[in-house]
Amino acid sequence: MNVSLSRNAPRLDHRADRAHQQSSWSSADYAVVGNVLQIVGEELCETLNLYQDARVLDVAVGNGHASLAAARRWCEVTATDFAPDLTHRARERTEALNLGVRFVEADAESLPFADQSFDAVTSTFGAMFSPDQERAASEMIRVCRRGCQVGLANWTPDGFFGQLFAVIGSPRGMAPAAFDWGTEERLRDLFGVYGRIEAVPKRVAFRYRTPMDWVDKFRASYAPVLKTFAKLDVAQQRELRKELLELVARFNRGKDGTMVVDAEYLEVVVVRR
């Protein structure tokens, strides 16, 4: 089937949103809260059944979970992110583990690679936040070889992270429909014309000493929460803290005052036609 991929499609002007989002994500140390997600990258690479010397592109690399998992499987990995400040932890981890990952500064909506350059394309909780979602989806498909796979991990709207953003709202530059990437309906809209879609709901546990410990760490190190608190006065911050603790209480299975919250996400594989 011939489809129009992103380089031939009209492009909306999201430059202001993208610049604001880049600044926001660079304002916090995502690694502090993101390390728990390593297991997500490992499971995604297992699902993709990556093989030695496969050319893998990791889009919106962040902390490097999928990139490192692919490199451990002896793949040739290229990792991209539009915010270079975000990738320094991934670089450090790569060097510490003596793994070969090539880092390229690039926007998910304008990947600087030729058509069908990669045997697999991954993005864990990254591409879903692109301002121009259709463009990001078509770019990942464009650089993936026919018959190969795009693998994604996307938060679901009804899961813990979807509900977190329902509390704090969508920061400027972040598509309001980002969490629709965690629904099969939206995935069909974005990827259905390009290939077969397989989606499996999964969960990853966030474990903290107490719910308040989680609030403090996310307030300091998770950019969307940090930015939301920064806009509020003292009374409003107190109210937001209360709402966040109520959110944790809805999901918490921890005992003795601890926090153990299972955050639902959708593991997605698109097999390109």
N, C-alpha and C positions, 0 to 999 in steps of 0.2 A: 504494500500500500504506500503510495506517495503522499507524504504529509509535509506541510510547510513548517520547517524548523525555524528557530528563533532569529537567525541572521537575515531571513527574508521577511520576518514579521514586523509590523509596526511596533515601535517602542514608546511606551509612555515615559514622561519625564519625571523620574523619582529622585533626581539628584539631591534635592534638599533633604528629603526623607533619608536617603542613603547616608549622606554626610552626618546627619544627626544620629542615626543609628550607629555608625562607625565610632563616633565620639562617645556615645553612651556605653557601648560594649567595652571600649578601651579604658573606661573610667574605673573599673573594678578588677579585682584579681579573681577571675572566674575559676582558676584552678583550686581555690580553697573549697568551693562547693561542688566542683565538677568531677573531682577524682572518683567519686562513687560510681560514676557512669562508665568506668573502664569495662565492666562486665557486659555492657550493652554493645560496645564495639567488638568484643570477642565473640559474642553470640551472633551478631550480624555477619561477621566474617565466616563463622562456621556454617551459617545458613547459606551463604553464597558459595561455599565450598571452594574457596580460593586455592589456586594451585601455584606451584613454584614458577617464578618469572612472569606471572600475570601482571599486566600493566594496570595499576589501580589508581584512580583519582579520588581523593577525599576532599569533598567540597565543604567549606566553612569548618575547617579543621578544629578550631577551638583548642581544647586541651590535648587533642591528638589521639583520642581513644581508638577510632577505627583505623587511623594511619598506623599506629603502633601494632595493632592486632594483625593488620595485613602484612606489615614488615616482618613480624614474627613467623609468618607463613612463607617467607622468602619471596614475597612479591616485590615488583618494582613500583614503589609508591611515590606519587606526587601529591602533596598536600597544599591546599589553597585556603586563603582567608582574605577578606577585604580589610581587616584591621590587623596590621602587622604587630601591634602591641599584644594581641591575643595569642599569637603563636610562640612567644618566647618560651613559655612553659613546655609546649610541645617540642620545641627545638632542644631544650635542656633534657627532657626525658629521652629523646632520640639519641642524643650524644651519650647520656649516662648508660643507656642500654646497648650502645654501639650498633644501632640499627640504621640502615640506609633509607632515609626519607628525604626527598627533594621538596623544598618549600618555595612556593610561588605566591606573591601577592596578587590576588585576583578576586573579582566580584563574581558571585554565583550567577549573576544575570549576564555576564559577558566573559566567558571563559576563554583564555588566550591559547586555545588548542585547536588543531585541525579536526574536522569531522572524523568520527570513528577512530579516535586515537587510543582508546582504553578498552581493556577487557572487562573492567568492572568500574562502576562509579558509586561512591558511598557518601552519605551525609547523615550524621547523627545529631538531631535536634539543632540543625543549622539552616539548611536551605528553606525549611518551613517558615522561617522568619523573614525571608526576602520581601521587600516592598512590592516587587512585581513578580507574583507567584508563577504566572504562566510562563514568563520569560525564564525564570530559574529552572522550572521543570523541563522546558524544551531545550535549554542549554545542556543540562545533564544528559538528556537523551541524545542530543546531537553528537557529543564527544564519545558516546558509548558505541562499541561495535555492534552491528546487527547480530542477533542471536545471543548477545551477552546481557549482563544484568546491571540494573541500578538498584542499590540497596539503601533503604532509609529507615531511620528510627524517628518517629514523630509523636509528640505528646498528644493525648486525646483530650477533647474538650471537657468531658465529664470526669476525667481523672484529676489527680492532685494538682498537677501543673496547670491544666486548663482552668481549674477552679481558682488557683492562685492568681492567674491573670484576670479572672472575673472580679476578684477583689481589688487588685491594684489598677486595673484598666490596661489598655494597650498603649505603651509609650509611643511618642512620636517617632515615625519612621518604621514602625513595626506594623505589618499588615494586620488589621483587626481579625481577619479570617485565618490567621496563622494556624490555629489549632484545628481548623477543618482538615488540615493535612493528616490528622489522626482519625479521619472518617473515610470509609470506603467510597462513599458517594463523591466526595471531593477528589479523591484519588482517581476515580474514573474520569472526572472532568479534566483533570490535569494530564493524566497519562494513558487513558484508555485508548486513544487513537494511535498511540505509539507501540502498544504491545500488551502482553498478558500481565495481569496484576495479581499477586498473592499477598494477603495481609493477615497477620496473626497478632492478636492482642497479647501483650506481655506486661510484666511489672518489674520494677527495680526498687529496692528498699532504701529509703533514706533513714539512717540511724543517727540520732543525736542524744546527748546526755539528757536534755530536757527540751520541751517545746520552745522555751524561751531561748535556749542555746541556738536552736535552729533560726529563730527570728533574728537574733543578733548576728549570726554568721551571714545569713542571706542579706540582711540590711547592709553589712559592710562589704560583701564580696559578690553579690549577684546584681548586675547592673540595673535591670528593670526595677527591682525592689529598692536598691540604693537611690535611684533617681526619683522614685515615687516619694520616698520619705523626705528627700531633699526639698521637694516643692511645698511641704506642709509646715504649718506652724506647730508649736508644742502640743496644743490640744488635739489637733488633727493627727499628729503622729501617735499620740496616745490611743486615739480611736482606731487607727489603722493597726497598731500592735494588737489591740483587743480582737479585731476582726481576723487577723492572721492566726492568733492562738485558737480562736473558734474554728477556723478552717482545719488546723491540725487536729483538733479534738474530733472532728467528723471522720477523719481517716486513721487516727492513731490506734495501733494495736500494741503499743509498748506498755510495759508493766512498771510499777513502782516509780512513776513520774518520768520515765524515759520516753523518747519518741522513736517509734518505728512506723514509718508511713510507706505503704506500697504505692508508688506512682505508676499509673498505667501509661503505656505507650503502644503504638502500633508498629510492629516490624514489617516492613514492606519490601517486596522484591518485584521489580518490573523487568520482564524479559522482553528486550527490544526486538521487534519484528525486523 
